[in-house]
């Protein structure tokens, strides 16, 4: 059984209480790409994202709201598969019909997909960009369906595409003009070297709650009782180092705290635990998890 993209097993483990503020969420994901023109064309075609102004080999993409992705060109960058880094970033759509509309578009345009899964807490579709960065597009089932029972409910079965497309009055012919402006970065799933040190960092240092785990191979953590803002697994990266400098890799994931005081408090927790904390130019602070994955704490 391949574990390339969906969380392909039933999760276990009791939720913990998060110390990080409940309003904490994920922000923009920054990635290195080998060819910026190719990447812009892909994200506009496959997902209907909109590229902002290109400056010095860098561009931000959004669905009309806040930035979701920031891409940096590094000509010749190679795939980071097999190293620690990004497993996938996950774009959360407001409504089920939005996911149906995008799936109909992907079918019409023959956008290559790598997985279609029902996780009970959500319905999700997976794909990969030209640099092998994993992507998830999903919507959440109503929170009352799964809240307080993520460990028992989080699973993976085949997505019922017939039911999903049944949301559309015009079926496969539904008009798609891009992902809706309410699209946000729902979660980020990382490749890590091992799970115990990852849990120790994100739970015990930053303060996320451990919502569920797949033995010692994967963990899912969140703020505010969400099913997960952060996922981590060792399916392709057990014992692996961070990606080398010439790889198309994760430059940073962003954790958005509700205010500067909360950001500074979490940063101080990381510093007190022995992690290097470095200010970045947009007012956030960068800290690397035990696998070397870069995370920016922002307000």
N, C-alpha and C positions, 0 to 999 in steps of 0.2 A: 504494500500500500504506500503510495507516494504521500509525503508530507510537505510538498513544495509550497502550497499556498494556503488552503484552509486550515483551521485548527481541527485536525482530523481525528479527534477522539473525545470521549466524554470527560469533562473536567471534574476534579474532586478537590476537596479541601475547604475548610470553613472560612468565611470572610473575616477579615480583621477590621478594626476601627481605624479610619484614617486620621492622622493628625494634620495633614496638609489641608488648607481651607477647602470647603466643599465646592466653592465656585471655581476652583482650578480647572483649567481646560488645556487642550493642545492648540498650538499655533502653527505658523508656517514651517514647512520642512525645506531645508536647504540641501541641494544635491549638486554634485559634479557631473557634467555630461561631456561627451566627446565632441559633439557637434551641436551647437546651439540652434542653428537653423533647423536641423533635423528634429530636435526635441520640441521646438516651438510648433513646427508643422504637425508633429504627432499629437501633442496635447490639444491643439486646436481641433484637429480632425477626430481623434478618438474620444475625447471627453468634452469638447466644446468649451475649454477654458480660454480665457482672453489674456493675451500677453500685453504687458505694459511696455514702457519705453526701454529699449535695450541700451545699456551703458557699460562700456568696458568689459564686454564678454559676460554680462550678467543681465538676467531678466526675471521679473516677478510675474506670476500668473495667478489669476483669480477667476471666480465665477460671477464677478460683478460686485462682490463685497470685499472683505479683507483678503490680503494675499494668502494663498494656499501653498504655493511652491515658489522657491527662488532657485533658479538654475545658474550655474557658473560653468563656463566653457573651459575645458582643458583638452585641447586637441590630442587625439590618440589615446585618451583614457580607456582602460580596458575594464571588463566586468569585474566586480568585486565578489562574485560568487565564491563561497568557501571561506571567506573571512568574516570577522565580526563587522557589523554595520546595519544597514537597513534591510529588513525582510520585506515589509511593505508599509506604505502610508495608506491611510484609509479615509476617504472622503465620504462624509455623512450627509445624505440628502434629507430634505425636510419630510417628504411624504412617500408612501409606497408607489404612488402613481409616477413620481419623478424617477424612481428606479426602473419602473416599467418602460417609461418613455426612453430612457437611456439604453435599456437592453434592446428595444426595438431598433433604435438607431445603430447600435453595435451590430445587430444581425443584418440590417440593410447594407451597412458599409463594410461588412466582413472584418470587423475589428477582431484580431486574434484574442481569444480568451483562454485562461488557464485553469479556471475553476468557477463553479456556480454552487453556492452552499447555503443551506438554511442552518443557522446556529441557534435557533430557538429565540435567542434574544434579538436576533437581527436576520435579515436576508442579505446575502453578499455575493458580489461578482468580482472575480480576480483577473488581472491582466498584468503584463510587463511592458515597460517602455523600451525604446531601442537600446538603452544602456543596461538593461536587465534589472532596473529598479522595479520592485514589486508594487502593485497598486491594488487597492480594494475600493470598490464603490458599493455603498450599502445604505440601508435605512434601518432604523430601530423599530422593533415592535413596541407597543405602548409600555411604558415603564412599569405599570402595575402588573403586567404579565410576568415579569422576571425579577423585579426589585426584591432584594433580600434573599433570593434563591439562585444567584448566579452560579455558584459552585455546583448546584444540583441540576441546573437547566442548561448550562453552556455545553453544546454538543455540535456535531456536524452530520447532516443528512443531505441528500440531494435536493437542490432547489426546485420547487414546483414552478417551472417557467410558464406553464399553461395558466396557472392561477395568477401569477404575476402579470402576465400580458393581458389577462382578463380585466385588469384595471383600466385599460385603454378603450375608449369608445370606438376608435378607428383601428384597433388592432395594430398590426405591424406597420401600418401606414401613418401612425401618429407623427405629427411634426415635432422635430427636435431642433431647438435653437440654442443649445448649450445647457450646461448644468444650471440649476436655479441659483439665484443670488444668495439664498439662504444656506447654500452648501458650506460646510465647515470641515476642519480637520478633526475627525471624530476620534481617531486613535493612531498611534504609531507602534508598529511591531518590529522589534529589533532582533538581529542575530547576535547571540552572546556566547562567550566561552564556557560559562557554566551558570546554572540556575541559583544555587545557594548564595553566591556572592552578589548576584543580580538582585535577588530579593532583599538581601541585607542592605544594599544601597538604596533601592527605590522605596522600600518599606521603612526600614529602621533609621535611615539617614534623612531622606527627603520627606517621608511621612505618608506615602501612598498606602492604601489598604490592599492587601493581597486578597483578591476576590476568588481566584481559582487557580489550580495548578494541574499539570499533566505529569504526575510523578516528578522526576528530576529533569524532565526534558523541556518544560515550558511553564510559564507563569503569566498571570494576567492581573494587573494592578490598576487601581483607580482612585479618584477623589469623589466625594459626595455620593457614594453608592452606585456610581455608573458601572456597567458591566466591565469595561476596561478602557482606560486612556492609554495604557502602555501594555504591550505584549512583549514577551521575550522567549526565544527558544534556542536550542542547541542542535536542531535537526540537521543543519548544514555546517555548523561552526563550533562543535564541541572542542574545546582546547585551542581554538584558532586565535591568531593575533588580529589586531585591527588591519584593515585594508592598507596596502602600500600606497605611497604618494602618487603613483601613476594610475590609480584605479578611479573609476567612476563610482563615487561612494557618498555616504552620508556626511555632509559638512556640519549639520546640526539639526536636531529636533528642538522644538520650542515648547516649553511648559509655561503657560500664561497664568500667573498668580493674580488675585483680584486687586492688589495694590502694591505699592513699592515697599511698604512695611512688611508685608507677607513675603515678598521676594527676598528681601534682605534677611529675614528670619530664617528662611529655608537655606539661603546661601551660607549663613553663619553655621547652620547645622552641618552642612557639608564640610566647611572649613574646619570645624571643631572635630570632625571625624577623620581628618587627615587628608581630605581631597583638596587639590589645588583649585581655587576659584579665581577666574580671570574676568575682568570687565571687558565687554565688547562694545562696539561703537554705537549701538542703538539703545544703550541704556540697560541692557541685560547683563547677566553674568554667566560665564560658561564653566561647566564642570563636566568631567568625563567619568562615566561609570566604570566599574572594574574591568570591563571588556574594551575600554577605550572609546566607547560611543559618546560623541559630543552632545551635550544637552545644554541649552540656554534657558535660564530662568528669567522670565520677563514679567513686566507688570502691565 
